[in-house]
Amino acid sequence: MATLNWQKSSFSSDQANCLEIGRDGDLIHVREGDDPATVVTTTTANLAVFLKGAKAGEFDHFAV
């Protein structure tokens, strides 16, 4: 994996409440700010489908 430029949302108030994302070509890497060693990797296409579903409310039943 190349050295990534990790980006977090401006809505993240601190490191403990932070999801970070980095891109390496067609691969997207996601990690939690308080556990940077654990990284989930997906493709740009799969992330786009997930985000579309999230925006449509498909995962709202997981919210507390």
N, C-alpha and C positions, 0 to 999 in steps of 0.2 A: 504494500500500500504506500502510495506517495505521501509526502508530508502534506497534510490537509490544512486548509484555512477554515477552521471551525467557526460557524456563525450561529448566534442565538437570537431569538426573537427579542424585539424591543419591549415586548410584554413581559419578559422574564425579569423579575425584580431583583433576584440575587442568584448566587451559584447553586443554592439548594433547591431552587424552583426553576430549573433550566433544562431545556432540551436543545441540544446542539446538532447541527447538520453540516456535513462536509461533502464535497463532490470530487470524484476522481474519474473523469471521462463520463461514461454512462452509468457508473456506480454511485449510489448515494449512501453515505454512512451516517448513522444516527447514534447519539449517545446521550446519557444524562450527565449534566455538569458535575454532579457530586460522585459519579462513578465513571470517569473517563476511560478506564481500561476495558469496559464492556461496550462493544460496538455492534450494532445490527446493520447489515448491509443489504441493499436492495437495488433494483434498477430504476432509472428515471421513469420508465413506463409504468412499473408497478407502483411507484410512489404517486404518480399522477392519478392513477385509478383510485388509490386509497384516499388521497386528498379530495377527489371528486365525491366519493362516498361520504367522507366526513362532513363536507360542506352541505351535503344533502340530508344530513341528520341520521344516516344509517347506523351510527355507533352511539347515538345519544343514550341508549338504554344502559350503557356502561358507566355513565356519569353518576357520581354520588351526590 
